[in-house]
Amino acid sequence: MSEDAEANAPDLPADFWERPDIRAPLLNQHFGHFLRAYRSAQDPKVKQADLAAWLGVTQGQLSRLERSPSAITDLAKLERWANALRIPADLLWFSTQTEHATLTSHPGYSPENTGPSSVGVPRRDLFKTAGAIAVSAASAALLANAPWQRLIDSVENDRPVDMATVQLMKDRTADFHENEHTVPARQLLDDLQRHRSIVSALLDNARTSEIRSELARTLGETEVLVGWLHFDLGNANEAVQSWRKTLKIAKASDDGPLAACALSYWSYLASSRNDTIPAIRLLQQAESYVPGTTAPATRAWVAGREAEELSRLGNETEAMRALERAFTAFDFAQPRTERLWTTFFTASRLGSLTVSTYMGLQHRDAPAIADSLLASLPPTVRKQRALALTDLTTLCVRANDYDRAQALVDGAIDSTIRTESSLSRQRLLTLSSKLATAKVSSPENAIRDKIRSGLHR
């Protein structure tokens, strides 16, 4: 805890608890998102270490709570933390110890009644991941119109889906895409698949074309990420199945950018198998779904990937043309707001594709561009840095620049372990498997041994 911080959380004024950014995550029953809003809403901003001390958790645990797409359901912890932060009781969806006697004396209270009776065991497992919690009958009655209760009623009790429920699903889908940048795929996949089941069930119960359209788009954005996580984990068949489903959704909803995203993700799978020509065809097809000035961030990403693959063929003319298209589109792009999958596509990511293209072409300016890219990456983008270092190490090995590969590989391994980046890990293992083993003292073997020992330490 910082030296000038109080030992306990402050007693905040009533108007603080009326702020929309504070009330929204509490209304959505996600305490982790509330904690992030709680820190940011104060002036000066509360340090993560100080808030962790008030809650009695480590800073790492707090960071995971704030970033997790899944809401915590441990009532004992929720009660303890709510009391520590002095959250007004009327904002809570669970009973604190001070209210327990009142609730248990309510005529509708029953120890066996831990939630809406219509929710069966399989559905309860489903909603556990979505953030719903078991509450007493009295609490359930009070929360009959709360967002999560409306969600449950829409799936279980044939209640028409409303726009508030749709927004809830859209927000959670956005959380999954955001967390993919920092959270290992293995930790996200099960929760994301359950989320997909809920969205699909809601779509079956949608009554208006507007709601159906919004839910279809959300389902597509969920499905395409399911495919990417499967790819990240090495589940190629499952990844392809998800991307095919995404393409069907995109066609039915006339969502060209969504189709482009699925095809671009698919190109990574082809590339990982050294199927460069099929990868380029997938990217060219993706480019056709975002013509003209539509979806500039998606177009910039697709064109940059195409340049990267063309460079593997040594086609300098077409690779540079594709790269020029990427930069032109990026001038008009707003990655943070265009679509959920474009939030990662920053100027640094475009720079990484540029480095990959230049090194694939063995361009004389490649080392200078690579150094510039690495210098521009802030320490906070560790997962992106892990990928950049891994790709650069691979490209140096391809170019037989083993001195530079040796200098890069240690950082690539360290960043991969720190971020638990499945994609970086997979690419490093692929590189190690392709390195020559004939000469015991060869630089190829030295790099291979570093990777294998480093990833298993």
C-alpha positions in Angstrom: 0.0 0.0 0.0 1.3 3.5 -0.8 2.7 5.5 2.1 0.1 8.3 1.9 -2.9 5.9 1.6 -5.5 5.4 4.4 -5.6 2.0 6.1 -9.3 1.7 5.3 -11.5 2.7 2.3 -12.9 6.2 2.5 -16.5 6.9 3.4 -17.7 8.4 0.1 -20.5 10.9 -0.3 -24.0 9.9 -1.5 -23.6 11.5 -4.9 -20.6 9.2 -5.7 -22.9 6.2 -5.4 -25.4 7.8 -7.8 -22.9 8.0 -10.7 -24.0 5.9 -13.7 -20.5 4.4 -14.1 -20.7 3.1 -10.5 -24.3 1.9 -10.6 -24.1 0.1 -13.9 -21.7 -2.7 -12.9 -23.5 -3.2 -9.6 -26.8 -3.4 -11.6 -25.2 -6.0 -13.8 -24.0 -7.9 -10.7 -20.3 -7.9 -11.7 -18.2 -6.9 -8.7 -14.9 -7.0 -10.6 -16.1 -4.4 -13.1 -17.4 -2.4 -10.2 -14.0 -2.4 -8.6 -12.4 -1.1 -11.8 -15.0 1.7 -12.0 -14.7 2.5 -8.3 -10.9 3.1 -8.6 -11.3 5.2 -11.8 -14.2 7.3 -10.5 -12.2 8.9 -7.7 -9.9 11.9 -7.9 -7.1 11.1 -7.7 -7.6 7.6 -9.1 -7.3 4.9 -6.4 -4.1 2.8 -6.8 -4.7 -0.9 -7.4 -2.3 -1.7 -4.5 -4.4 0.4 -2.1 -7.7 -1.1 -3.1 -6.3 -4.6 -2.9 -5.2 -3.8 0.7 -8.6 -2.5 1.7 -10.2 -5.8 0.3 -7.6 -8.0 1.8 -6.4 -9.5 -1.5 -3.2 -9.3 -3.5 -2.8 -6.8 -6.3 -2.6 -9.7 -8.8 -5.9 -11.1 -7.5 -7.5 -7.7 -7.8 -6.2 -7.3 -11.4 -7.8 -10.7 -12.3 -11.1 -9.8 -10.7 -11.2 -6.5 -12.6 -10.4 -8.2 -16.0 -12.4 -11.4 -15.6 -15.5 -11.7 -17.9 -17.0 -14.0 -15.3 -18.7 -12.4 -12.2 -17.7 -13.7 -8.8 -20.5 -15.6 -7.0 -18.9 -16.2 -3.6 -21.4 -14.6 -1.2 -19.0 -14.5 1.7 -16.4 -12.6 -0.2 -19.0 -10.3 -1.7 -20.3 -9.4 1.7 -16.8 -8.8 3.1 -15.8 -6.6 0.3 -19.0 -4.6 0.2 -18.6 -3.9 3.9 -15.0 -2.9 3.4 -15.9 -0.4 0.7 -19.0 0.8 2.6 -21.3 0.2 -0.4 -24.9 1.3 0.3 -27.1 -1.7 0.9 -29.7 -0.6 -1.7 -27.1 -1.1 -4.5 -26.4 -4.7 -3.6 -28.0 -7.7 -5.2 -27.1 -9.9 -2.2 -27.8 -9.7 1.5 -25.0 -8.5 3.8 -24.8 -9.9 7.3 -26.5 -6.8 8.8 -29.5 -7.5 6.6 -29.6 -11.3 7.1 -32.0 -11.4 10.0 -34.5 -9.2 8.1 -34.4 -11.4 5.0 -34.6 -14.7 6.8 -37.7 -13.5 8.7 -39.5 -12.6 5.5 -42.6 -14.8 4.9 -41.2 -15.9 1.5 -37.9 -17.1 2.8 -37.0 -20.8 2.7 -33.5 -22.3 3.2 -34.1 -24.7 0.4 -35.3 -22.0 -2.0 -32.0 -20.7 -3.5 -33.4 -19.2 -6.7 -36.2 -19.2 -9.2 -37.8 -22.6 -9.1 -38.2 -22.8 -12.8 -34.4 -22.8 -13.4 -33.3 -26.4 -13.6 -29.8 -27.7 -12.8 -28.3 -27.6 -16.3 -29.6 -24.0 -16.8 -28.2 -23.0 -13.4 -24.8 -24.2 -14.5 -25.2 -22.2 -17.6 -26.1 -19.0 -15.8 -23.4 -19.4 -13.1 -20.9 -18.5 -15.8 -23.0 -15.6 -17.0 -22.8 -14.0 -13.6 -26.2 -14.9 -12.1 -26.1 -16.0 -8.5 -28.5 -17.9 -6.2 -30.5 -15.6 -4.1 -33.3 -16.0 -1.5 -36.9 -16.0 -2.6 -37.4 -12.5 -1.1 -34.4 -11.1 -2.9 -35.5 -12.7 -6.2 -38.9 -11.0 -5.9 -37.2 -7.7 -5.3 -35.0 -8.2 -8.4 -37.7 -9.5 -10.8 -36.9 -6.7 -13.2 -33.1 -6.6 -12.9 -31.1 -7.3 -16.0 -29.8 -10.8 -15.1 -33.3 -11.8 -13.9 -34.8 -10.7 -17.3 -32.1 -12.7 -19.0 -33.0 -15.8 -17.1 -36.7 -15.3 -17.7 -36.1 -14.8 -21.4 -34.4 -18.2 -21.7 -36.4 -20.1 -19.1 -39.8 -18.6 -18.9 -40.4 -17.5 -22.5 -40.2 -13.8 -21.6 -39.8 -11.7 -24.7 -36.2 -10.5 -25.0 -35.8 -6.7 -24.5 -33.1 -4.3 -25.6 -31.7 -4.1 -22.0 -31.0 -7.9 -22.1 -29.5 -7.5 -25.6 -27.2 -4.8 -24.4 -26.1 -7.0 -21.5 -25.1 -9.7 -24.0 -23.3 -7.2 -26.2 -21.3 -5.9 -23.2 -20.3 -9.3 -22.1 -19.2 -10.2 -25.7 -17.1 -7.1 -25.7 -15.5 -8.1 -22.4 -14.5 -11.5 -23.9 -12.9 -9.8 -26.9 -11.1 -7.4 -24.6 -9.9 -10.1 -22.2 -8.6 -12.2 -25.1 -5.6 -9.8 -25.4 -4.4 -10.6 -21.8 -6.1 -13.8 -20.6 -5.0 -17.3 -21.7 -7.3 -19.0 -24.2 -7.8 -22.0 -21.9 -9.3 -19.8 -19.2 -11.7 -18.1 -21.5 -13.0 -20.8 -23.8 -15.5 -22.6 -21.4 -17.1 -19.4 -20.3 -17.3 -18.1 -23.8 -19.0 -21.3 -25.1 -21.6 -21.0 -22.3 -22.1 -17.4 -23.2 -22.7 -18.5 -26.8 -25.3 -20.9 -25.6 -27.2 -18.1 -23.8 -27.0 -15.8 -26.8 -28.3 -18.6 -29.0 -31.2 -19.3 -26.6 -32.1 -15.6 -26.6 -32.1 -15.5 -30.4 -34.6 -18.3 -30.5 -36.9 -16.3 -28.2 -36.5 -12.9 -30.0 -39.8 -11.4 -31.1 -38.8 -8.4 -33.2 -36.5 -8.0 -36.2 -34.4 -5.3 -34.5 -33.6 -7.6 -31.5 -33.0 -10.6 -33.8 -30.6 -8.6 -35.8 -28.7 -7.4 -32.8 -28.5 -10.8 -31.2 -27.4 -12.4 -34.5 -24.6 -10.0 -34.8 -23.6 -10.7 -31.1 -23.8 -14.4 -31.8 -21.5 -14.0 -34.8 -19.0 -11.9 -32.8 -19.0 -14.7 -30.1 -18.7 -17.6 -32.6 -15.7 -16.0 -34.4 -13.9 -15.6 -31.1 -14.7 -19.2 -30.1 -12.9 -20.3 -33.3 -9.9 -18.1 -32.6 -9.5 -19.6 -29.0 -9.8 -23.1 -30.5 -7.0 -22.2 -32.9 -5.0 -20.7 -30.1 -5.2 -24.0 -28.3 -4.4 -26.1 -31.4 -7.9 -27.4 -31.9 -7.9 -26.9 -35.7 -11.1 -28.8 -36.6 -13.2 -27.0 -33.9 -11.8 -23.7 -35.1 -12.9 -24.3 -38.6 -16.3 -25.4 -37.5 -16.8 -22.2 -35.6 -15.6 -20.0 -38.5 -18.0 -21.8 -40.9 -20.8 -21.1 -38.5 -19.7 -17.5 -38.4 -19.8 -17.2 -42.2 -23.3 -18.6 -42.2 -24.4 -16.0 -39.6 -22.6 -13.2 -41.6 -24.3 -14.2 -44.8 -27.8 -14.4 -43.2 -27.3 -11.0 -41.5 -25.5 -9.4 -44.4 -22.5 -8.6 -42.2 -19.5 -8.3 -44.5 -16.9 -7.3 -41.8 -17.9 -10.3 -39.7 -17.2 -12.6 -42.7 -13.9 -10.8 -43.3 -12.9 -11.4 -39.7 -13.7 -15.2 -39.8 -11.7 -15.6 -43.1 -8.8 -13.6 -41.7 -8.6 -15.7 -38.6 -8.8 -18.8 -40.8 -5.8 -17.5 -42.7 -3.7 -17.8 -39.6 -4.5 -21.5 -39.4 -3.5 -22.0 -43.1 -0.3 -20.1 -42.5 0.5 -22.2 -39.4 0.5 -25.2 -41.8 2.7 -23.4 -44.3 -0.2 -23.3 -46.7 0.6 -19.8 -47.9 -1.4 -19.8 -51.2 -4.6 -20.9 -49.4 -3.9 -18.3 -46.7 -3.6 -15.6 -49.4 -6.9 -16.7 -51.1 -8.7 -16.6 -47.7 -7.4 -13.0 -47.2 -8.3 -11.9 -50.7 -11.8 -13.3 -50.2 -12.0 -11.4 -46.8 -11.0 -8.2 -48.6 -13.9 -8.6 -51.0 -16.3 -8.4 -48.0 -15.1 -4.9 -47.0 -14.9 -3.0 -50.3 -14.4 0.7 -50.8 -14.4 2.7 -47.6 -16.3 0.3 -45.4 -14.9 -1.0 -42.1 -11.4 0.6 -42.5 -9.9 -1.0 -39.4 -10.9 -4.5 -40.7 -9.6 -3.6 -44.2 -6.3 -2.4 -42.8 -5.8 -5.6 -40.9 -6.8 -7.9 -43.8 -4.5 -6.0 -46.2 -1.6 -6.1 -43.7 -2.0 -9.9 -43.3 -2.1 -10.3 -47.0 1.2 -8.4 -47.3 2.7 -10.6 -44.6 1.7 -13.8 -46.5 2.8 -12.5 -49.9 6.2 -11.7 -48.5 6.6 -15.4 -47.7 6.4 -16.1 -51.4 8.9 -13.4 -52.1 6.3 -11.4 -54.1 7.7 -7.9 -53.3 5.5 -5.9 -55.7 2.2 -7.4 -54.5 3.3 -7.4 -50.9 4.1 -3.7 -50.9 0.9 -2.9 -52.7 -1.1 -4.7 -50.0 0.9 -2.9 -47.3 0.1 0.4 -49.0 -3.6 -0.5 -48.9 -3.3 -1.3 -45.2 -1.8 2.1 -44.4 -4.3 3.9 -46.5 -7.2 2.2 -44.8 -5.7 2.7 -41.4 -5.7 6.5 -41.9 -9.5 6.4 -41.6 -9.7 3.6 -39.0 -11.1 3.8 -35.5 -10.1 0.4 -34.2 -11.4 0.9 -30.7 -15.0 1.6 -31.8 -15.4 -0.1 -35.2 -15.9 -3.7 -34.2 -15.0 -5.9 -31.3 -12.2 -7.7 -33.1 -10.5 -4.5 -34.2 -9.7 -3.2 -30.7 -6.3 -5.0 -30.9 -5.3 -3.4 -34.3 -3.3 -0.5 -33.1 -0.6 1.4 -35.0 1.9 -0.9 -33.2 0.1 -4.0 -34.6 0.2 -2.6 -38.1 3.9 -1.9 -37.5 4.4 -5.5 -36.5 2.8 -6.6 -39.8 5.1 -4.2 -41.6 8.1 -5.7 -39.9 7.0 -9.2 -40.8 6.5 -8.2 -44.4 9.9 -6.5 -44.7 11.7 -9.3 -43.0 9.9 -11.9 -45.2 11.2 -10.0 -48.2 14.6 -9.7 -46.6 14.4 -6.0 -47.2 17.5 -4.0 -46.2 15.3 -1.7 -44.0 13.8 -4.5 -42.0 16.3 -4.4 -39.0 15.7 -0.6 -38.6 12.0 -1.0 -38.7 12.1 -3.9 -36.3 14.1 -1.8 -33.8 11.7 1.1 -34.1 8.7 -1.1 -33.5 10.2 -2.7 -30.4 11.2 0.7 -29.0 7.6 2.0 -29.6 5.9 -0.8 -27.7 5.0 0.3 -24.1 5.6 -2.2 -21.3 1.8 -2.5 -20.8 1.3 -4.3 -24.1 3.1 -7.4 -23.0 1.0 -9.9 -25.0 1.6 -7.9 -28.2 5.3 -7.6 -27.4 5.4 -11.4 -26.9 3.9 -11.9 -30.4 6.2 -9.3 -32.0 9.3 -10.8 -30.5 8.3 -14.3 -31.4 7.5 -13.4 -35.0 10.7 -11.4 -35.3 12.7 -14.3 -33.9 11.1 -16.6 -36.5 11.8 -14.3 -39.3 15.4 -13.8 -38.3 15.9 -17.6 -38.3 14.3 -17.8 -41.8 16.8 -15.2 -42.9 19.7 -17.1 -41.3 20.4 -14.1 -39.0 21.1 -16.2 -36.0 22.9 -13.6 -34.0 19.8 -11.4 -34.0 17.5 -14.4 -33.4 19.6 -15.3 -30.3 19.2 -11.7 -29.1 15.4 -11.8 -29.5 14.5 -15.2 -28.4 15.1 -14.7 -24.7 12.7 -11.7 -24.6 10.2 -13.7 -26.6 10.3 -16.6 -24.2 10.1 -14.3 -21.1 7.2 -12.3 -22.5 5.3 -15.5 -23.5 5.6 -17.0 -20.0 4.6 -13.8 -18.3 1.5 -13.3 -20.4 0.7 -17.0 -20.8 0.2 -16.2 -24.5 -1.0 -19.4 -26.1 -0.4 -18.1 -29.6 3.2 -17.0 -28.8 3.9 -20.3 -27.2 2.6 -22.2 -30.1 4.7 -20.2 -32.6 7.8 -20.7 -30.5 7.3 -24.4 -30.3 6.6 -24.5 -34.1 9.9 -22.7 -34.6 11.8 -25.1 -32.4 10.4 -28.1 -34.2 11.6 -26.7 -37.5 15.2 -25.9 -36.5 17.9 -28.2 -37.8 19.3 -30.8 -35.4 22.2 -32.3 -37.4 25.0 -30.3 -35.7 25.1 -30.4 -31.9 26.8 -27.0 -31.7 24.9 -25.2 -34.4 23.2 -21.9 -33.7 19.9 -23.5 -34.8 20.2 -26.1 -32.0 21.1 -23.4 -29.5 17.9 -21.5 -30.3 15.8 -24.7 -30.2 17.2 -25.7 -26.8 16.6 -22.2 -25.4 12.9 -22.4 -26.5 12.3 -25.9 -25.2 14.0 -25.3 -21.8 12.6 -21.8 -21.4 9.0 -22.8 -22.0 9.1 -25.7 -19.6 10.9 -23.9 -16.8 
